[in-house]
Amino acid sequence: MKLTSEIIERLRGAVQPERVREMAVKLIEVPSPTGEAGAVGDRLSELLGEAGFEVERPEASWPSAPAVVTRYQAPSPGRILQFNGHMDVVHLPYTPPSIDDGILRGSGCSDMKGGVAAMCEALIVLKETGILETGGILLTAHDLHETPWGDGRQLQTLIREGYVGDGVLLPEYTYDRVPVVGRGMSRIEVEITREGIPVHEVMGGMDQPSVIAAGAELVHRLRALDQQISVKTHPLAGRESLFIGKISSGEIFNQSPIGFQLSGTRRWIPGTVWADVEREFYEVVNQGEREPGIKVKGEIEYIKDAFELDPEAPLVEAFQSAHQSVTGSPLPQGPKPFVDDGNTFLEESGIPAITHGPNATGAHTVNEAVPLEELNRVALVYACTAVAFC
């Protein structure tokens, strides 16, 4: 179905800013740290039910917070576009919703309850206007998204149980590009320990095996690995990396500690095999001479794989058509700066997924903020994408 100016204006006129705002506020009102999104799932179900939708609550491997699923079917068969969002937020102190000068604030407004409200508004608009002639919409929302508290199993189970469309839109806070490529990610942890107890520097501490010296040597080796893999690049996604973000050891300046901890990330581009990433890491962690009494234990935890979309895929073309129709310009192709559920859809089912949400700020902080007008824009872009894609 072609996106005509008449259709676009009908959809634009059907978006109700007050309704979008109310849905976002009502979702933010319910605290939902990862693993505890059951109550906000109930609230989302109520909002969709009030809008006339039948809601399913599949447990999807997490019975304490069942997922939220609803559908809208056009009169004739066609492609199914999926709107997918997560209901959980990172484990930070809760901030209640507030609105000041058109800016919505509160826990999850950026990541991603504002986006969930926008995708719900798009669904409602399509139902109210009846513009969609073929295909339909599948809306899914779930828990266990944010790491390290969640492991993504609820979305994986939903996909494996068949809750998938022919293409997916995810309203995360990437707004300035079409993310057609993204790096894979894993988390690295290393602990170095020595036998014995903490000892004062001048009471035998200088004679103990040094976990800090062993840690420094490991940092040097990991840095060398980062430089080695940096030559593997992608024109959009950038280079592969091993990043150390946290190091800790000791309790006081003149004490010989018994432990050293290191953590960070390992990211890779499409075409790199996870088994190779894992092997390289353990080879570096386990190599080198060690003093007697020093033990090194490393772990690399797989999170999500790299991906790459066909820039000429129907979903990409439909989204670009919708974005240009709504805003007056297409978006440049670019990388996704983070890993999200789009990586999971591609890895688990091969279904193309585009991350596009509001121009929001403060994700993973206590200062999340999103302009309400951005939620209205996202709702309209999603509705228009559905018309062009389905």
Backbone torsions as a table, in degrees:
resi	resn	phi	psi	omega
1	MET	NA	129.3	-176.2
2	LYS	-80.0	139.8	177.1
3	LEU	-81.5	96.6	176.9
4	THR	-88.3	163.8	178.3
5	SER	-62.6	-32.1	179.2
6	GLU	-66.0	-44.8	179.5
7	ILE	-63.4	-44.5	-178.1
8	ILE	-60.5	-43.4	-179.1
9	GLU	-69.6	-33.7	175.3
10	ARG	-64.1	-43.2	178.0
11	LEU	-66.7	-41.5	179.8
12	ARG	-60.6	-42.4	-180.0
13	GLY	-70.1	-20.9	-178.3
14	ALA	-85.6	-20.5	177.1
15	VAL	-67.0	125.7	-177.9
16	GLN	-108.3	102.5	-177.6
17	PRO	-55.2	-37.7	-179.7
18	GLU	-65.4	-37.0	179.3
19	ARG	-68.2	-42.7	178.1
20	VAL	-59.9	-47.5	-179.6
21	ARG	-60.0	-45.2	-178.2
22	GLU	-63.4	-41.9	178.7
23	MET	-63.1	-44.4	-179.3
24	ALA	-62.1	-45.1	-179.7
25	VAL	-62.3	-43.6	-178.2
26	LYS	-65.6	-32.4	176.4
27	LEU	-72.1	-41.4	-179.6
28	ILE	-67.6	-29.1	-179.8
29	GLU	-60.4	-20.8	-177.1
30	VAL	-103.6	106.9	178.2
31	PRO	-58.8	139.6	-176.4
32	SER	-149.1	64.4	173.6
33	PRO	-58.8	150.2	-176.5
34	THR	-51.4	131.1	-176.8
35	GLY	93.8	-9.9	-176.8
36	GLU	-131.9	41.9	-175.3
37	ALA	-96.1	15.9	-178.4
38	GLY	-61.9	-44.0	-177.0
39	ALA	-67.8	-39.3	178.8
40	VAL	-71.8	-28.1	172.4
41	GLY	-63.7	-38.9	175.0
42	ASP	-62.3	-42.8	179.9
43	ARG	-63.6	-43.2	178.7
44	LEU	-63.6	-39.9	177.8
45	SER	-60.8	-41.3	178.4
46	GLU	-62.3	-43.5	-178.9
47	LEU	-63.6	-42.5	178.9
48	LEU	-68.8	-38.0	177.1
49	GLY	-63.4	-40.1	177.9
50	GLU	-63.6	-27.4	178.3
51	ALA	-85.4	3.0	174.9
52	GLY	94.3	16.5	-178.8
53	PHE	-101.9	143.8	170.8
54	GLU	-83.8	131.3	-173.4
55	VAL	-114.1	134.1	171.8
56	GLU	-100.9	149.6	177.7
57	ARG	-127.8	69.0	177.6
58	PRO	-66.0	137.8	179.5
59	GLU	-66.7	-40.4	176.5
60	ALA	48.2	54.6	174.9
61	SER	69.2	11.6	178.9
62	TRP	-146.2	75.4	-173.1
63	PRO	-63.8	-22.8	179.4
64	SER	-71.9	-17.0	178.7
65	ALA	-146.9	75.7	-178.6
66	PRO	-56.4	148.2	177.1
67	ALA	-68.7	168.6	177.8
68	VAL	-118.6	126.2	-178.0
69	VAL	-135.4	134.2	170.5
70	THR	-147.5	164.4	-174.3
71	ARG	-137.5	154.1	169.2
72	TYR	-135.4	125.3	-176.2
73	GLN	-112.6	128.7	174.8
74	ALA	-74.4	168.0	-177.6
75	PRO	-59.9	-32.9	-176.0
76	SER	-117.9	154.6	179.5
77	PRO	-64.4	155.6	178.0
78	GLY	175.3	-169.0	-179.9
79	ARG	-65.3	148.5	175.6
80	ILE	-106.3	122.6	175.9
81	LEU	-99.0	129.3	-178.7
82	GLN	-101.4	131.2	168.4
83	PHE	-101.8	122.5	-176.7
84	ASN	-128.9	133.2	177.4
85	GLY	-143.2	159.0	175.3
86	HIS	-104.5	144.4	-176.3
87	MET	-97.3	-12.4	-177.1
88	ASP	-87.6	157.9	179.0
89	VAL	-129.0	161.5	-178.8
90	VAL	-64.6	157.9	-175.9
91	HIS	-82.4	80.5	174.5
92	LEU	-127.4	163.2	177.9
93	PRO	-54.2	137.2	-175.9
94	TYR	-70.8	135.3	174.6
95	THR	-118.8	120.1	-178.7
96	PRO	-69.4	161.2	-178.6
97	PRO	-70.7	145.1	173.9
98	SER	-151.6	154.1	179.8
99	ILE	-129.8	129.2	179.6
100	ASP	-142.9	119.6	177.1
101	ASP	54.8	42.5	176.5
102	GLY	79.5	6.5	-179.7
103	ILE	-109.5	124.1	176.3
104	LEU	-91.3	132.4	178.1
105	ARG	-125.8	160.7	178.2
106	GLY	136.2	161.6	-176.2
107	SER	-60.8	119.8	177.9
108	GLY	89.8	-2.5	-177.3
109	CYS	-63.4	-33.9	176.8
110	SER	-87.1	-39.1	-171.0
111	ASP	-132.8	85.2	-6.1
112	MET	-145.2	40.2	-177.3
113	LYS	-68.4	-30.0	173.1
114	GLY	-62.9	-44.0	177.5
115	GLY	-64.7	-37.6	177.4
116	VAL	-63.2	-42.0	176.6
117	ALA	-61.4	-38.8	180.0
118	ALA	-65.9	-42.1	-179.7
119	MET	-69.7	-32.0	175.3
120	CYS	-66.5	-39.2	178.2
121	GLU	-63.6	-40.3	177.3
122	ALA	-60.0	-42.3	178.8
123	LEU	-62.6	-45.7	-179.5
124	ILE	-62.9	-42.6	-179.5
125	VAL	-61.8	-42.4	179.2
126	LEU	-63.8	-38.8	178.6
127	LYS	-67.8	-44.8	-176.2
128	GLU	-68.6	-37.2	-178.2
129	THR	-82.5	-27.8	-176.3
130	GLY	65.5	21.6	-176.8
131	ILE	-70.1	-33.6	-176.4
132	LEU	-67.8	117.5	-176.1
133	GLU	-93.8	-29.9	-178.0
134	THR	-135.0	158.4	175.7
135	GLY	76.7	-148.6	-178.4
136	GLY	178.8	-177.8	-178.8
137	ILE	-121.5	136.5	170.4
138	LEU	-116.9	119.4	179.2
139	LEU	-108.5	127.2	179.1
140	THR	-130.3	143.1	176.1
141	ALA	-143.0	145.1	-168.1
142	HIS	-152.4	172.9	177.6
143	ASP	-104.7	-176.5	171.4
144	LEU	66.5	29.9	179.5
145	HIS	-83.9	-49.6	-169.6
146	GLU	-76.4	128.4	174.8
147	THR	-90.9	154.4	5.4
148	PRO	-89.3	5.0	-175.0
149	TRP	-78.1	-29.0	178.8
150	GLY	-114.3	154.0	-178.3
151	ASP	-116.3	9.0	176.9
152	GLY	76.0	5.9	-172.4
153	ARG	-68.1	-28.5	-177.2
154	GLN	-67.9	-43.6	176.4
155	LEU	-65.8	-42.4	178.1
156	GLN	-57.2	-41.7	179.9
157	THR	-67.5	-41.4	177.0
158	LEU	-56.7	-46.6	-179.6
159	ILE	-62.5	-45.6	-178.2
160	ARG	-67.9	-23.7	177.0
161	GLU	-88.4	2.0	172.7
162	GLY	97.7	9.4	178.2
163	TYR	-84.9	71.3	-178.1
164	VAL	-140.6	148.5	174.4
165	GLY	-102.9	-160.9	177.5
166	ASP	-94.2	-7.8	177.0
167	GLY	-167.8	156.1	-173.4
168	VAL	-131.9	138.5	168.6
169	LEU	-113.8	135.6	-179.4
170	LEU	-125.9	119.2	-173.8
171	PRO	-84.6	46.6	169.2
172	GLU	-70.8	172.7	-167.2
173	TYR	-87.2	35.7	167.2
174	THR	-98.4	124.9	-171.1
175	TYR	-135.1	-14.5	-168.9
176	ASP	-104.0	10.9	-178.4
177	ARG	-159.9	164.3	166.3
178	VAL	-96.3	107.5	-175.5
179	PRO	-76.8	92.4	-175.9
180	VAL	-91.5	-2.3	179.1
181	VAL	-150.1	149.4	177.1
182	GLY	-154.1	149.5	179.5
183	ARG	-81.9	152.1	170.5
184	GLY	-78.2	163.9	-176.4
185	MET	-144.7	142.5	169.8
186	SER	-137.7	160.3	176.8
187	ARG	-107.5	135.6	179.9
188	ILE	-111.3	142.9	177.0
189	GLU	-138.9	135.3	174.9
190	VAL	-135.9	135.7	174.5
191	GLU	-124.9	128.9	177.2
192	ILE	-115.0	129.4	-178.1
193	THR	-132.3	160.5	172.1
194	ARG	-127.5	162.6	177.3
195	GLU	-74.2	159.3	174.9
196	GLY	96.9	-159.7	-177.2
197	ILE	-124.3	162.9	174.1
198	PRO	-58.9	138.6	-175.6
199	VAL	-134.2	139.9	176.0
200	HIS	-58.2	143.3	-177.5
201	GLU	-50.4	-46.5	-174.4
202	VAL	-93.6	4.1	177.8
203	MET	-112.8	37.0	178.2
204	GLY	107.0	-4.6	-178.5
205	GLY	-63.4	-37.1	-179.7
206	MET	-66.4	-18.7	-177.7
207	ASP	-92.9	-2.4	-178.6
208	GLN	-84.4	152.8	171.1
209	PRO	-58.2	137.9	-174.3
210	SER	-95.0	110.5	175.7
211	VAL	-70.2	-27.2	179.0
212	ILE	-70.7	-41.2	177.2
213	ALA	-63.8	-42.3	177.1
214	ALA	-63.3	-37.9	177.8
215	GLY	-66.2	-39.7	178.8
216	ALA	-62.5	-41.2	178.0
217	GLU	-63.9	-39.3	178.5
218	LEU	-65.4	-42.9	177.3
219	VAL	-57.2	-41.6	179.0
220	HIS	-62.1	-43.1	-179.5
221	ARG	-68.0	-39.1	178.5
222	LEU	-67.8	-34.8	175.9
223	ARG	-64.0	-39.4	177.3
224	ALA	-64.5	-38.3	176.6
225	LEU	-64.2	-40.6	177.1
226	ASP	-59.2	-43.9	178.8
227	GLN	-65.6	-36.6	179.7
228	GLN	-64.9	-45.3	-176.9
229	ILE	-81.5	-11.6	-178.1
230	SER	-65.0	-17.4	179.1
231	VAL	-75.1	-13.7	177.3
232	LYS	-86.3	106.1	-172.7
233	THR	-127.8	161.3	174.2
234	HIS	-128.2	139.6	-175.0
235	PRO	-58.2	-26.7	178.5
236	LEU	-107.4	-41.3	-173.4
237	ALA	-78.8	-17.6	-177.4
238	GLY	87.9	-152.9	-171.5
239	ARG	-102.9	162.6	170.7
240	GLU	-75.1	155.7	-174.3
241	SER	-151.5	154.6	164.8
242	LEU	-127.1	116.1	-171.8
243	PHE	-116.9	129.5	175.5
244	ILE	-102.3	118.2	-176.1
245	GLY	-109.9	-12.4	-177.6
246	LYS	-151.4	133.6	174.4
247	ILE	-135.5	138.2	177.3
248	SER	-147.7	146.8	176.6
249	SER	-169.3	147.4	171.2
250	GLY	79.8	162.0	179.5
251	GLU	-114.8	-26.2	-176.9
252	ILE	-155.1	159.5	-168.6
253	PHE	-66.8	-24.8	-176.3
254	ASN	-118.2	41.8	178.4
255	GLN	-129.4	138.7	175.5
256	SER	-81.8	112.6	-176.3
257	PRO	-78.3	163.4	177.8
258	ILE	-106.8	-2.2	-178.0
259	GLY	-144.0	150.9	176.7
260	PHE	-139.6	129.7	-179.2
261	GLN	-123.4	144.6	-179.1
262	LEU	-140.2	139.9	176.3
263	SER	-147.4	155.5	-178.6
264	GLY	-178.3	-154.8	-177.5
265	THR	-133.7	157.6	170.6
266	ARG	-129.5	122.2	-178.6
267	ARG	-121.0	146.2	-176.4
268	TRP	-140.6	160.5	-176.4
269	ILE	-97.6	165.3	176.8
270	PRO	-55.3	138.6	-179.3
271	GLY	104.5	-21.2	176.2
272	THR	-82.8	137.8	-176.8
273	VAL	-94.0	134.0	-178.5
274	TRP	-56.5	-39.5	-179.4
275	ALA	-58.6	-34.9	178.1
276	ASP	-71.3	-39.2	176.8
277	VAL	-59.1	-47.1	-178.6
278	GLU	-63.3	-46.0	-177.8
279	ARG	-62.0	-46.3	-178.9
280	GLU	-58.4	-42.6	-178.2
281	PHE	-62.4	-48.8	-176.3
282	TYR	-69.2	-30.7	176.6
283	GLU	-63.3	-41.2	-179.8
284	VAL	-70.8	-42.3	-178.8
285	VAL	-63.8	-38.1	-172.2
286	ASN	-92.1	-3.8	-177.4
287	GLN	-88.5	168.7	173.7
288	GLY	94.9	156.0	178.0
289	GLU	-75.4	143.7	178.0
290	ARG	-127.4	145.9	173.6
291	GLU	-67.5	151.5	174.2
292	PRO	-58.7	138.9	178.8
293	GLY	92.1	-8.0	179.0
294	ILE	-94.0	132.1	175.8
295	LYS	-122.5	139.6	-179.8
296	VAL	-124.0	126.6	177.7
297	LYS	-127.7	118.6	179.6
298	GLY	-114.9	153.7	177.0
299	GLU	-145.9	134.5	174.3
300	ILE	-121.5	121.3	-173.8
301	GLU	-105.8	117.5	177.7
302	TYR	-66.3	132.8	177.2
303	ILE	-113.9	-64.4	177.8
304	LYS	-148.3	154.4	-177.6
305	ASP	-89.0	164.7	173.9
306	ALA	-71.6	162.1	179.6
307	PHE	-149.3	163.6	173.8
308	GLU	-151.3	130.2	179.8
309	LEU	-96.8	149.3	170.3
310	ASP	-73.2	116.6	-177.8
311	PRO	-63.6	-13.8	178.4
312	GLU	-105.3	13.2	177.2
313	ALA	-64.5	147.7	-179.1
314	PRO	-52.8	-38.4	-179.7
315	LEU	-65.1	-43.0	180.0
316	VAL	-63.4	-44.0	179.8
317	GLU	-65.1	-40.6	179.2
318	ALA	-65.4	-42.6	179.4
319	PHE	-64.1	-44.7	179.5
320	GLN	-62.6	-40.4	176.9
321	SER	-60.6	-42.9	-179.9
322	ALA	-66.3	-45.2	-178.3
323	HIS	-62.9	-42.7	179.2
324	GLN	-65.9	-38.4	179.9
325	SER	-65.2	-36.1	-177.0
326	VAL	-82.0	-42.3	-171.7
327	THR	-105.9	-16.5	-178.8
328	GLY	96.2	-2.7	-179.6
329	SER	-152.5	148.0	174.2
330	PRO	-77.5	170.7	177.3
331	LEU	-102.1	147.5	174.5
332	PRO	-71.4	152.8	173.3
333	GLN	-77.7	142.7	-178.0
334	GLY	-161.6	-175.3	-179.5
335	PRO	-88.8	155.3	168.7
336	LYS	-85.5	124.4	-173.9
337	PRO	-73.8	-16.9	-177.6
338	PHE	-132.6	175.0	170.7
339	VAL	-97.3	145.0	178.8
340	ASP	-150.6	-164.7	-175.7
341	ASP	-67.8	-18.9	175.9
342	GLY	-61.3	-38.5	175.3
343	ASN	-58.6	-39.5	-178.1
344	THR	-67.5	-43.7	179.7
345	PHE	-59.9	-43.6	-178.9
346	LEU	-68.3	-40.4	-178.2
347	GLU	-70.4	-42.0	-174.1
348	GLU	-80.5	-32.9	-171.4
349	SER	-134.1	-9.4	-177.6
350	GLY	75.1	9.5	-177.8
351	ILE	-83.2	129.8	-179.7
352	PRO	-65.5	141.2	-178.4
353	ALA	-136.7	133.5	178.6
354	ILE	-116.2	126.2	174.4
355	THR	-90.2	118.6	176.5
356	HIS	-153.7	121.8	-179.2
357	GLY	-142.1	-162.0	-177.6
358	PRO	-75.2	157.7	172.7
359	ASN	-76.9	81.5	-174.5
360	ALA	-110.2	162.0	-179.0
361	THR	-131.1	165.4	171.9
362	GLY	81.6	12.7	179.1
363	ALA	-56.8	139.3	-179.2
364	HIS	63.7	29.6	171.7
365	THR	-136.2	178.1	176.1
366	VAL	-91.1	8.8	-176.8
367	ASN	-121.3	47.3	178.7
368	GLU	-70.4	142.3	-179.0
369	ALA	-153.6	142.3	178.5
370	VAL	-147.9	131.2	174.9
371	PRO	-65.6	132.7	179.6
372	LEU	-60.0	-33.5	179.2
373	GLU	-62.1	-30.3	177.3
374	GLU	-66.8	-35.0	177.4
375	LEU	-66.4	-39.0	176.9
376	ASN	-63.7	-40.3	179.8
377	ARG	-63.7	-45.5	-179.4
378	VAL	-62.0	-41.7	178.8
379	ALA	-58.8	-42.8	-179.3
380	LEU	-69.1	-42.1	178.2
381	VAL	-61.0	-41.6	179.5
382	TYR	-64.7	-43.6	179.9
383	ALA	-63.7	-42.3	179.6
384	CYS	-67.4	-38.4	177.1
385	THR	-61.2	-39.9	178.7
386	ALA	-60.6	-43.3	179.9
387	VAL	-62.7	-44.6	-177.9
388	ALA	-71.0	-32.2	-174.1
389	PHE	-87.9	-43.4	-171.6
390	CYS	-76.1	NA	NA
